[in-house]
Amino acid sequence: MKHIFRGILITFFVLYPFIVGWSLSHGQFVWVSGLLVVLGIVRLMSAKKDPMLPLTGLAILCGGLSLILKEHAWLKLYPVGMSLGALLIFALTLYKPPSMIERFARLVEPDLTESGVQWTRKVTMVWCVFFSLNATIALATVFAPTQFWVIYNGCVSYVLMGLLFLGEFILRKRHQRLNQTNS
């Protein structure tokens, strides 16, 4: 049951821009606001230790403000807040190591070399730049027609994240290979 609920949450948040886009085009943003609050509260209450958990509060805040103020712009601001929140979380790990990417890397490779630690720190910085740019673009789309908001926040930003993730994976493997031959 826990896995089914987690799957529902992930699906909702991945499809969020499309759900919001549909609801706005049909004048039905109130139910999305309520759903965002409810799913945020349920995730907050059921989640274990997760470094990204503070972003759940953002879902509750945006959905709640949308309901209270009867203003759909709060729903469109959610991706901006997600990027800014991720930026803050990733950046804080640069000041209080291990860096976020090092934490992820150690899940697969617990005995990360010192050069691997340096590499993951640099990659965390790259993700911080990405989240800054993504938040800026997402904010610009809030003031654009809804279809631009949906296209960027529902497709383009995911593709960019995927490309960054894939590029980092390929470069990390190359970096590891070069460091093994130099040792």
Number of C-alpha atoms within 10 A of each C-alpha: 6 8 8 9 13 14 11 13 17 12 11 16 16 15 16 21 24 19 17 23 23 17 16 18 12 9 10 14 24 21 13 21 26 16 17 26 24 16 20 22 16 14 17 16 9 10 12 9 6 7 11 12 14 14 20 20 15 20 26 22 19 23 28 21 18 23 20 11 10 13 15 22 16 22 28 26 18 25 26 24 19 21 21 20 20 21 21 14 18 21 18 14 18 17 9 9 12 16 24 22 20 23 16 13 16 14 10 9 12 11 10 15 12 9 12 19 19 14 19 23 20 16 20 21 20 14 22 21 14 18 23 19 14 24 24 14 16 26 18 13 21 21 13 11 9 18 16 16 25 23 15 19 26 21 15 14 19 13 13 14 15 12 12 16 14 12 11 17 12 11 13 16 11 12 14 15 11 11 13 9 7 7 5
